[in-house]
Amino acid sequence: MTIIDVAKRAGVSNTTVSRAFTPNSIIKESTRQRIFKIAAELGYSPNLSARGLVTNKKFVIGAFFSRIHTHMSTYLSTIISDVHDALPENYILSVEGIDRVTNFDFQVKNRFDGILVVSQSTADDQFIAELSKSNVPAVVILRPIDATNIDNVYSDDAAGIRKIVEYAARNGHRKFGYINGQTNYVASTKRAAAMIKTCSDNQLSLDKDAIIDGSFNLKSGYNAIDKIIDLPASKRPTCVVCASDDIALGAIRRCQERKIEVPKEISITGFDNISYDTAITPALTTINNPFEGMAKYGVQMLFERMDNHLSHNRVKIIEPKIIIRDSVADINEV
């Protein structure tokens, strides 16, 4: 079956059928749905390869992460899902790690209509510079970058930490601990700096021995919480802020093994708002890292850049929200 057969059955022109299968084209929705129904009945599907030869499109978007590995943080899979959901149906999402790019011209250049870079580290800057130099339509999400022709969408990490520390302080907490992620990640640097500043600004205690560097995974939180729990009483915090939910979940698991009640004996907070946060007891108080919003705006900006060949960069900063659940105790009257 061809486009001519569909057009004849629908009583419309070949151009109208073509528009029906083109996202964002100007066509009445009732007409589009009628064409889809007839196409399904006839067993017709558009030839994207042939269309690509005419439009110079590949109908493939690349999502490049800093690194893809077995113990990836849980939130990265959330980003993949959110980006996939934001794409038009006729586009394929190809996922790869920047650390595997050894030949930019062969592996990246001219292989995608556009690229979404999910960047955690400044180690990705060379890859981003190559995209800029080659004029590949691209948007970087997750962290701020400086590029004249690449758009940027990220969350205000410092605001998220400030909100959760000040919430715990309103619940009577004055002594804090902090478990960080990898120190070579931009989010780790920003969140740790915000933690120190917020405690200082609010006259809250944050002993240097209660600040532990780790990684964005369960094992890191599991191991780090021991060091905080075993501090002398004069240094031991009543609330431990974790740089990610994975870290926090690992810390809660270890507390349960050691028969330490959360939040009765120690409060623990996270950062990300992943799906597992409500599957544990207590449900985790955390910061909602706006992955869906970053994916939505990132894809929107990418297609605008692909279609309009913009020469300037645009920046979108999304404000994170606090999600209050059960892992922070109110100790005002204790």
TIZATI-341171 format. One line per 8 residues: number of its first residue (from 1); their letters; for each residue y, x, z of N, C-alpha, C. Coordinates in steps of 0.05 Angstrom, whole numbers, plus 5000, padded with zeros to 4 digits. Each point is the difference from the previous one (the first is absolute). Layout:
% residues N
NUM = A = Y,X,Z,Y,X,Z,Y,X,Z ~ ...
//
This chain:
% residues 334
1 = MTIIDVAK = 4976,5017,5000,5024,4983,5000,5025,5018,5000 ~ 5021,4990,4986,5024,5016,4998,5024,4984,5010 ~ 5023,5012,5002,5024,4987,5008,5007,4977,4981 ~ 4992,5003,4975,5005,4979,4980,4985,4974,5007 ~ 4975,5004,5009,4984,4976,5007,5012,4986,5024 ~ 5009,5015,5020,5012,4988,5024,5025,4985,4992 ~ 5017,5013,4984,5025,4988,4992,4996,4973,4984 ~ 4980,5001,4983,4993,4976,4984,4991,4977,5018
9 = RAGVSNTT = 4982,5006,5019,4990,4979,5018,5023,4989,5018 ~ 5018,5018,5008,5021,4992,5019,5024,4987,4985 ~ 5001,5004,4974,5022,4989,4984,5026,5015,5005 ~ 4997,5026,5004,5024,5017,5004,4998,5024,4981 ~ 5021,5017,5000,5000,5024,4983,4984,5022,5013 ~ 4993,5020,4984,4987,5024,5010,5017,5014,5021 ~ 5026,5000,4995,5019,5013,5018,5000,4987,5028 ~ 4998,4973,5000,4999,4986,5026,4975,5007,5015
17 = VSRAFTPN = 4977,5002,4987,4976,5008,5013,5003,5029,5012 ~ 5012,5017,4984,5004,5028,5009,5017,5000,5025 ~ 5022,4984,5000,5017,4998,5023,4986,4990,5025 ~ 4981,4981,4996,4985,4989,5022,4985,5021,5016 ~ 4991,5020,4985,4984,5022,5013,5017,5024,5008 ~ 5027,4997,4997,5018,5022,5007,5015,4993,5026 ~ 4995,5014,5022,5014,4994,5025,5030,5000,4997 ~ 5013,4981,5014,5029,4997,5001,5013,4992,4973
25 = SIIKESTR = 4983,4991,4981,5011,4991,4975,5012,4972,5003 ~ 5019,4993,4983,5013,4973,5001,4982,4980,4986 ~ 4987,4983,5016,4983,4979,4989,4996,4979,5021 ~ 4999,4975,4993,4996,4979,5020,4973,5004,5013 ~ 4999,4997,5027,4975,5005,5014,4978,4980,4992 ~ 5008,4976,4994,4979,4980,4991,4988,5009,4973 ~ 5016,5012,4983,4990,5010,4974,4982,5024,5005 ~ 5008,5017,5018,4984,5024,5006,4972,4992,5010
33 = QRIFKIAA = 5000,4981,5019,4974,4992,5012,4983,4986,4979 ~ 5012,4984,4982,4985,4987,4979,4987,5020,4981 ~ 5015,5021,4994,4989,5022,4983,4978,5015,5014 ~ 5003,5005,5026,4979,5013,5015,4974,4984,5000 ~ 5003,4973,5003,4977,4983,5001,4985,5000,4973 ~ 5016,4998,4978,4987,5001,4974,4988,5027,4994 ~ 5013,5021,5008,4989,5027,4996,4973,5003,5014 ~ 4999,4989,5025,4975,5002,5015,4978,4984,4987
41 = ELGYSPNL = 5007,4977,4989,4980,4983,4987,4989,5014,4975 ~ 5018,5014,4986,4992,5014,4975,4988,5027,5005 ~ 5002,5010,5024,4990,5027,5006,5018,5022,4990 ~ 5026,4994,4998,5019,5020,4990,5013,5016,5023 ~ 5003,5026,4997,5015,5016,5019,5017,5020,4984 ~ 5024,5005,5009,5018,5018,4985,4990,5028,4999 ~ 5004,5014,4978,4992,5028,4996,5022,5017,5010 ~ 4998,5010,5025,5022,5016,5012,5002,5027,4986
49 = SARGLVTN = 4978,5010,4991,5001,5026,4986,5017,4998,4975 ~ 4995,4979,4984,5015,4996,4976,5029,4994,5006 ~ 5005,4984,5021,5028,4994,5007,5014,5026,5009 ~ 4985,5017,5014,5011,5025,5009,5009,5018,4978 ~ 4986,4999,4977,5008,5017,4977,5027,4990,4989 ~ 5004,4974,5002,5025,4988,4990,5023,5005,5019 ~ 4995,4995,5026,5021,5001,5020,5003,5027,5013 ~ 4982,5019,4994,5000,5026,5012,4995,4999,5030
57 = KKFVIGAF = 4983,4980,5008,4993,4997,5029,4970,5005,5003 ~ 4993,5010,5024,4972,5006,5006,4989,4979,5020 ~ 5017,4984,5012,4992,4980,5020,4985,5012,5023 ~ 5008,5024,5008,4988,5014,5023,5023,5011,5017 ~ 4998,4994,5026,5019,5010,5020,4985,5020,5018 ~ 5011,5023,5004,4988,5019,5018,5011,4998,5028 ~ 4982,5000,5020,5008,5002,5028,4991,5027,5011 ~ 5018,5018,5005,4993,5027,5008,5006,5003,5030
65 = FSRIHTHM = 4979,5006,5016,5003,5004,5028,5001,5031,5005 ~ 5012,5007,5023,5001,5029,5007,4972,5012,4998 ~ 4981,4985,5011,4972,5010,5001,4982,4977,5005 ~ 4977,5000,4986,4979,4980,5005,4976,5014,5011 ~ 4991,4990,5024,4977,5013,5013,4985,4980,5016 ~ 4977,5008,5011,4982,4982,5014,5013,4986,5024 ~ 5016,5015,5015,5012,4989,5025,5029,4992,4996 ~ 5006,4989,4977,5027,4990,4995,5008,4979,5021
73 = STYLSTII = 5026,5000,5007,5010,4980,5019,4995,4972,4989 ~ 4995,4982,5019,4993,4972,4992,5023,4988,4983 ~ 5025,5007,5007,5022,4986,4986,5002,5007,4971 ~ 4988,5023,4991,5002,5008,4972,4984,4980,4982 ~ 4977,4990,5011,4985,4980,4984,5016,4974,4998 ~ 5016,4994,5021,5018,4977,4999,5020,5003,4978 ~ 5011,5024,4997,5020,5004,4979,4988,4996,4972 ~ 4976,5011,4996,4986,4996,4974,4997,4971,4994
81 = SDVHDALP = 4992,4984,5020,4996,4971,4995,5027,4987,4994 ~ 5021,5007,5015,5026,4988,4996,5012,5007,4972 ~ 4996,5025,4992,5010,5008,4973,4985,4985,4979 ~ 4973,4998,5003,4984,4986,4980,5008,4971,4998 ~ 5006,4987,5022,5008,4972,5000,5027,4996,4987 ~ 5017,5020,5001,5027,4998,4989,5001,5005,4970 ~ 4979,5011,4988,5000,5006,4972,4995,4975,4983 ~ 5011,4999,4976,4993,4978,4981,4970,5002,4994
89 = ENYILSVE = 4988,4977,4993,4971,4998,4997,4989,5017,4977 ~ 5017,5006,4980,4990,5015,4977,5003,5031,5003 ~ 5006,5008,5025,5003,5029,5005,4976,5010,5018 ~ 4992,5024,4994,4979,5013,5016,5013,5020,5019 ~ 4990,5001,5024,5010,5020,5020,4981,5023,5002 ~ 5010,5024,4995,4984,5025,5002,5009,5015,5025 ~ 4982,5006,5018,5007,5013,5025,4990,5029,5000 ~ 5017,5019,5008,4993,5028,5000,5016,5015,5022
97 = GIDRVTNF = 4990,5024,5007,5013,5016,5020,5017,5022,4986 ~ 5024,5004,5010,5017,5021,4989,4987,5028,5002 ~ 4985,5003,5022,4987,5026,5005,4980,5007,4978 ~ 4991,4980,4984,4981,5005,4979,5013,5005,4973 ~ 5026,4999,4999,5014,5005,4974,5004,5030,4997 ~ 4985,5011,4982,5002,5029,4994,5013,5006,4973 ~ 5001,4979,4983,5013,5003,4974,5015,4974,4994 ~ 5026,5001,5007,5017,4976,4998,5000,4988,4972
105 = DFQVKNRF = 5004,5016,4980,5002,4991,4972,4974,4986,4991 ~ 4977,5010,5009,4974,4989,4991,4993,4976,5017 ~ 5004,5001,5026,4990,4979,5018,5020,4977,5004 ~ 5026,5005,4996,5020,4980,5007,5018,4991,4977 ~ 5012,5019,4987,5019,4995,4979,4988,4984,4977 ~ 5014,4979,4992,4992,4982,4978,4975,4984,5005 ~ 4991,4999,5025,4975,4985,5005,5005,4973,5014 ~ 5025,4996,5010,5007,4976,5015,5026,4989,4990
113 = DGILVVSQ = 5003,4973,5003,5026,4988,4994,5020,5006,5022 ~ 4990,5003,5024,5017,5007,5022,4983,5009,5024 ~ 5013,5013,5019,4985,5011,5022,5014,4993,5027 ~ 4984,4991,5019,5009,4995,5027,4989,5022,5017 ~ 5017,5015,5013,4992,5023,5017,5001,4991,5029 ~ 4977,5000,5013,4998,4993,5029,5000,5027,5014 ~ 5024,5009,5008,5003,5028,5010,5003,5001,5030 ~ 4984,5017,5012,5002,5005,5029,5012,5027,5007
121 = STADDQFI = 5000,5018,4981,5007,5028,5006,5019,5012,4979 ~ 5016,5019,5009,5018,5015,4982,4984,5018,4981 ~ 4974,5003,5006,4983,5015,4981,4998,4986,4973 ~ 5007,4974,5000,4999,4985,4975,5025,5005,4982 ~ 5020,5014,5011,5025,5003,4986,4998,5012,4972 ~ 4981,5019,4997,4997,5012,4973,4990,4980,4980 ~ 4981,4983,5008,4989,4979,4983,5023,4981,4992 ~ 5016,4992,5020,5022,4981,4995,5020,5013,4981
129 = AELSKSNV = 5005,5026,5004,5019,5014,4982,4990,5000,4971 ~ 4973,5003,4997,4988,4999,4973,5004,4973,4987 ~ 4997,4979,5016,5004,4973,4990,5029,4997,4990 ~ 5018,5010,5017,5029,4998,4993,5007,5015,4975 ~ 4990,5025,4998,5005,5017,4977,4989,4988,4974 ~ 4977,4987,5003,4986,4989,4976,5009,4972,4993 ~ 5019,4989,5017,5010,4973,4996,4978,4978,5000 ~ 4980,5005,5017,4979,4980,5004,5012,4978,5019
137 = PAVVILRP = 5000,4975,4992,5010,4979,5018,4984,5001,5027 ~ 5015,5003,5022,4986,5004,5025,5017,4989,5024 ~ 4985,4991,5020,5012,4992,5025,4984,5013,5023 ~ 5014,5011,5020,4988,5012,5023,5003,4981,5023 ~ 4978,4993,5013,5001,4983,5024,4989,5015,5025 ~ 5006,4990,5023,4990,5010,5026,5019,5019,5013 ~ 5013,5018,4985,5019,5019,5012,5024,5005,4982 ~ 5023,5008,5012,5024,5005,4984,4997,5025,4983
145 = IDATNIDN = 5010,4999,4976,5000,5024,4982,5028,5002,4987 ~ 5005,5022,4987,5025,5005,4987,4995,5006,4970 ~ 5003,4980,4983,4996,5005,4971,5019,4981,4985 ~ 5012,5010,4979,5021,4985,4986,4989,4978,4983 ~ 4976,5002,4990,4989,4979,4982,4974,4988,5010 ~ 4995,5001,5026,4976,4988,5012,5009,4982,5023 ~ 4990,4975,4999,5008,4981,5021,4984,5005,5026 ~ 5010,4989,5022,4989,5007,5026,5000,4975,5018
153 = VYSDDAAG = 4976,4994,5012,4998,4978,5019,4985,5010,5025 ~ 5012,4996,5023,4987,5009,5024,5010,4984,5024 ~ 4985,5003,5022,5006,4986,5025,5016,5018,5019 ~ 5016,4988,5017,5016,5016,5019,4982,5006,5024 ~ 4986,5023,4999,4981,5007,5022,5014,5003,5027 ~ 5024,5012,4999,5015,5004,5026,5006,4973,5013 ~ 5008,4980,4984,5006,4974,5012,4975,4988,5012 ~ 4977,5004,4988,4975,4989,5011,4994,5011,5027
161 = IRKIVEYA = 5001,5027,5002,4995,5013,5026,5020,4991,5021 ~ 5025,4998,4992,5021,4992,5019,4994,4972,5011 ~ 4992,4982,4983,4995,4972,5008,4977,4999,5020 ~ 4979,5015,4995,4976,4997,5018,5005,5014,5027 ~ 5015,5022,5000,5006,5014,5025,5018,4982,5017 ~ 5021,4989,4987,5019,4983,5015,4986,4974,5010 ~ 4980,4990,4985,4985,4977,5010,4984,5007,5025 ~ 4987,5023,4999,4985,5008,5024,5018,5005,5024
169 = ARNGHRKF = 5024,5011,4994,5019,5006,5022,5009,4973,5012 ~ 5004,4980,4984,5008,4974,5011,4978,4988,5018 ~ 4975,5009,4996,4978,4991,5016,4995,5019,5024 ~ 5020,5017,5006,4999,5016,5024,4990,5028,4997 ~ 4992,5008,4976,4988,5027,4997,5023,5021,4998 ~ 4996,5021,5016,5020,5022,5001,4988,5027,4993 ~ 4974,5002,5001,4986,5025,4994,4982,4996,4975 ~ 5006,5016,4980,4986,4996,4974,4984,5024,4992
177 = GYINGQTN = 4980,4995,4983,4985,5021,4986,5001,4994,4971 ~ 4993,5019,4983,5001,4996,4971,4978,5016,4987 ~ 4984,4986,4983,4980,5014,4984,5008,4998,4970 ~ 5005,5023,4988,5011,5002,4973,4978,5003,4979 ~ 5008,4996,4975,4982,5006,4978,5002,5029,4991 ~ 4991,5006,4975,5002,5027,4990,5029,5009,4999 ~ 5006,5023,5010,5028,5009,5001,5011,5007,4973 ~ 4983,5003,4979,5011,5006,4974,5005,4975,4984
185 = YVASTKRA = 4997,4977,5012,5007,4974,4987,5028,4992,5008 ~ 5015,4990,4981,5028,4992,5005,5001,4978,5022 ~ 4982,4981,4999,5000,4978,5019,4997,5011,5029 ~ 4983,5020,5003,4996,5013,5026,5025,5012,5011 ~ 5014,5015,4983,5025,5013,5007,5021,4979,5009 ~ 5003,4979,4984,5021,4980,5006,4993,4984,5025 ~ 4975,4993,5003,4992,4984,5023,5002,5016,5026 ~ 4992,5025,4999,5001,5017,5024,5030,5004,5008
193 = AAMIKTCS = 5017,5005,4980,5028,5004,5006,5012,4975,5012 ~ 4993,4977,4989,5010,4975,5010,4990,4994,5028 ~ 4975,5008,5006,4989,4996,5027,5016,5016,5020 ~ 5005,5025,4994,5016,5017,5018,5028,4990,5004 ~ 5013,4992,4978,5028,4991,5002,5002,4973,5015 ~ 4982,4982,4995,5001,4974,5013,4996,5002,5030 ~ 4981,5017,5008,4996,5005,5029,5024,5013,5013 ~ 5012,5019,4985,5024,5013,5011,5024,4981,5002
201 = DNQLSLDK = 5004,4984,4979,5022,4981,5000,4998,4979,5022 ~ 4975,4993,5008,4996,4979,5020,4992,5011,5027 ~ 5004,5026,5004,4993,5013,5026,4971,4994,5008 ~ 4982,5003,4981,4971,4996,5005,4986,5027,5000 ~ 4979,5003,5016,4986,5025,5002,4979,5003,4978 ~ 5001,5024,4987,4980,5007,4980,4993,5030,5004 ~ 4981,5005,5018,4993,5027,5007,4987,5014,4976 ~ 5007,5025,4996,4989,5015,4976,4970,5001,5001
209 = DAIIDGSF = 4987,5000,5023,4971,5000,5002,4987,4973,4992 ~ 5017,4980,4998,4990,4973,4993,5006,4995,4970 ~ 5008,5020,4985,5004,4998,4971,4977,5016,4987 ~ 4983,4986,4985,4976,5012,4988,5002,4997,4970 ~ 4997,5022,4985,4998,4999,4971,4971,4996,4992 ~ 4996,4982,4980,4973,4995,4991,4999,4994,4971 ~ 4985,4980,4992,4997,4991,4973,5000,4969,4999 ~ 5005,4989,4977,5000,4971,4998,4972,4989,4997
217 = NLKSGYNA = 4984,5003,5021,4973,4988,5000,4991,4994,5028 ~ 4978,4985,5001,4988,4991,5026,4993,5023,5018 ~ 4987,5021,4989,4991,5022,5016,5023,5014,5014 ~ 5022,5002,4987,5023,5013,5011,5010,4986,5025 ~ 5002,4974,4999,5008,4985,5024,4980,5001,5022 ~ 4974,4999,4992,4978,5001,5019,5001,5026,5016 ~ 5006,5023,4987,5001,5026,5013,5026,5004,5016 ~ 5022,4991,4988,5026,5006,5012,5005,4985,5026
225 = IDKIIDLP = 4989,4976,5002,5006,4984,5024,4989,5013,5025 ~ 4978,5015,4998,4989,5014,5023,5021,5019,5012 ~ 5014,5014,4983,5020,5020,5009,5022,4986,5015 ~ 5007,4976,4992,5021,4985,5014,4991,4988,5026 ~ 4976,4988,4999,4989,4988,5024,4995,5020,5022 ~ 4993,5025,4993,4993,5020,5019,5025,5016,5011 ~ 5024,4991,4991,5024,5013,5011,5003,4993,5030 ~ 5013,5017,5015,5006,4993,5028,5017,4975,5002
233 = ASKRPTCV = 4998,4986,5022,5013,4974,5003,5030,5002,4995 ~ 5012,5022,5006,5029,5003,4996,5008,5000,4971 ~ 4981,5007,4982,5006,5001,4971,4987,4978,4984 ~ 4981,4986,5012,4984,4981,4985,5017,4976,4992 ~ 5001,4993,4974,5016,4977,4991,4987,4973,5006 ~ 5016,4979,5002,4990,4973,5002,4996,4987,4973 ~ 5013,5012,4979,4998,4989,4973,4997,5023,4980 ~ 4980,4999,4983,4996,5020,4979,5006,4987,4973
241 = VCASDDIA = 5019,5011,4986,5007,4991,4973,4985,5017,4980 ~ 4986,4988,4982,4984,5014,4979,5013,4997,4973 ~ 4999,5022,4984,5013,5000,4974,4986,4984,4979 ~ 4976,4989,5006,4986,4982,4982,4981,4983,5015 ~ 4992,4978,4988,4980,4982,5013,4973,5013,5003 ~ 4992,5016,4980,4975,5014,5001,4999,5018,5026 ~ 5021,5014,5004,5002,5017,5025,4998,4982,5024 ~ 5014,4978,5001,5001,4983,5023,4972,4987,5006
249 = LGAIRRCQ = 4986,4992,4978,4974,4988,5004,4980,5021,5011 ~ 5002,5025,4991,4983,5021,5011,5006,5004,5029 ~ 5025,4999,5007,5008,5005,5028,4990,4977,5018 ~ 5002,4975,4991,4990,4978,5016,4970,5001,5003 ~ 4986,5009,4979,4971,5002,5002,4992,5020,5022 ~ 5014,5023,5001,4994,5021,5020,5007,4990,5028 ~ 5022,4985,5003,5007,4989,5026,4978,4981,5010 ~ 4989,4984,4982,4979,4982,5007,4975,5015,5010
257 = ERKIEVPK = 4994,5022,4986,4977,5017,5008,5004,5012,5028 ~ 5025,5007,5006,5006,5012,5026,5007,4979,5022 ~ 4996,4975,4994,5004,4978,5018,5029,4998,5009 ~ 5018,5006,4982,5029,4998,5005,5010,4975,4985 ~ 5011,4981,5015,5008,4975,4988,5026,5002,4985 ~ 5000,4990,4975,5024,4998,4984,5006,4970,4998 ~ 5024,4991,5008,5024,5016,5008,5004,5002,5030 ~ 4981,4990,5016,5005,5000,5029,5006,5027,5011
265 = EISITGFD = 4984,5021,4991,5004,5027,5011,5017,5018,4981 ~ 4999,4994,4975,5016,5015,4981,5005,4982,4975 ~ 5024,4999,4991,5007,4985,4976,4999,5018,4976 ~ 4992,4988,4977,4997,5016,4975,5012,4983,4977 ~ 5016,5013,4983,5011,4986,4977,4993,5016,4974 ~ 5001,4986,4977,4994,5012,4975,5023,4999,4980 ~ 4994,5005,4975,5020,4999,4978,4985,4996,4974 ~ 5003,4977,4988,4990,4993,4973,4993,4971,4998
273 = NISYDTAI = 4987,4988,5021,4992,4972,4999,4977,4996,4980 ~ 4978,5015,5004,4976,4997,4983,4984,4976,5010 ~ 4980,4992,4984,4985,4975,5006,4983,5003,5025 ~ 4992,5024,5008,4983,5004,5023,5014,4996,5026 ~ 5027,4998,5000,5015,4999,5025,4994,4976,5017 ~ 4992,4978,4987,4993,4976,5015,4970,4997,5005 ~ 4985,5019,4991,4971,4999,5003,4991,5014,5026 ~ 5019,5013,5013,4993,5014,5025,5012,4986,5024
281 = TPALTTIN = 4990,5008,5024,5011,4990,5025,5011,5023,5016 ~ 5025,5000,5007,5021,4980,4993,5010,5003,4971 ~ 5009,4978,4989,5013,5002,4973,5024,5018,5001 ~ 5004,5016,4979,5019,5022,5001,5028,4991,4994 ~ 5018,5008,5018,5029,4997,4994,5008,5024,4982 ~ 5014,4994,4979,5004,5020,4979,5026,4995,4984 ~ 5005,5017,4981,5021,4996,4981,4988,4993,4973 ~ 5011,4979,4988,4990,4991,4974,5013,5018,4979
289 = NPFEGMAK = 4985,5020,4990,5009,5017,4978,4999,4983,4975 ~ 5022,4995,4986,5000,4980,4979,4988,5009,4974 ~ 4973,5005,5000,4986,5010,4976,5002,4980,4977 ~ 4997,4974,5006,5002,4980,4979,5027,5000,4987 ~ 5021,5003,5016,5027,5001,4989,5005,5025,4984 ~ 4990,5023,5009,5003,5025,4985,4985,4998,4974 ~ 4976,4988,5000,4985,4997,4975,5014,4981,4981 ~ 5010,4978,5011,5013,4980,4983,5025,5011,4987
297 = YGVQMLFE = 5018,5012,5016,5024,5011,4989,4995,5024,4982 ~ 4979,5016,5008,4993,5023,4984,4991,4993,4972 ~ 4982,4980,4998,4990,4991,4974,5023,4987,4984 ~ 5017,4984,5014,5022,4987,4986,5019,5021,4988 ~ 5007,5020,5016,5018,5021,4991,4987,5016,4977 ~ 4974,5004,5002,4986,5016,4980,5001,4986,4973 ~ 4995,4974,4999,5000,4985,4975,5029,4998,4989 ~ 5019,4997,5017,5028,5000,4991,5007,5027,4988
305 = RMDNHLSH = 4990,5021,5012,5006,5027,4989,4985,5004,4973 ~ 4975,4990,4998,4985,5002,4976,5013,4985,4977 ~ 5011,4976,5006,5011,4983,4980,5029,5008,4992 ~ 5015,5010,5019,5029,5005,4995,5008,5029,4998 ~ 4981,5018,5004,5006,5029,4997,5025,5008,5017 ~ 5000,4993,5025,5023,5006,5017,5003,5030,5004 ~ 5025,5009,5001,5006,5029,5004,5007,5007,5028 ~ 5006,4980,5017,5008,5005,5028,4977,4991,5018
313 = NRVKIIEP = 5000,5010,5024,4980,4992,5019,5010,4978,5019 ~ 4981,4984,5010,5006,4979,5019,4984,5004,5025 ~ 5011,4993,5023,4987,5004,5026,4999,4973,5015 ~ 4976,4994,5010,4997,4975,5016,4987,5008,5027 ~ 5014,4995,5022,4990,5006,5027,4993,4974,5013 ~ 4976,4997,5010,4991,4975,5012,4998,5004,5031 ~ 5011,4981,5014,5000,5000,5029,4973,4991,5011 ~ 4986,5016,5016,4975,4991,5012,5004,4981,5023
321 = KIIIRDSV = 4980,4985,5007,5002,4980,5022,4979,5007,5022 ~ 5007,4993,5024,4981,5004,5022,4982,4975,5002 ~ 4974,5005,5004,4980,4979,5004,4990,5002,5028 ~ 5007,4980,5016,4994,5001,5029,4973,4985,5005 ~ 4982,5016,5012,4974,4988,5006,4994,5005,5030 ~ 4977,5013,5006,4992,5001,5028,4997,5028,5012 ~ 5006,5021,4986,4994,5027,5010,5022,5013,5015 ~ 5022,4986,5006,5022,5010,5016,5003,4982,5025
329 = ADINEV = 4997,5012,5023,5002,4984,5025,5029,4998,5008 ~ 5007,4978,5013,5026,4996,5012,4998,5010,5029 ~ 5013,5023,5006,4997,5012,5026,5027,4999,5016 ~ 5017,4982,4991,5026,4997,5014,4997,4993,5029 ~ 4979,4985,5007,4998,4991,5028,4977,5015,5015 ~ 4989,5021,4987,4978,5015,5012,5012,5020,5020
//
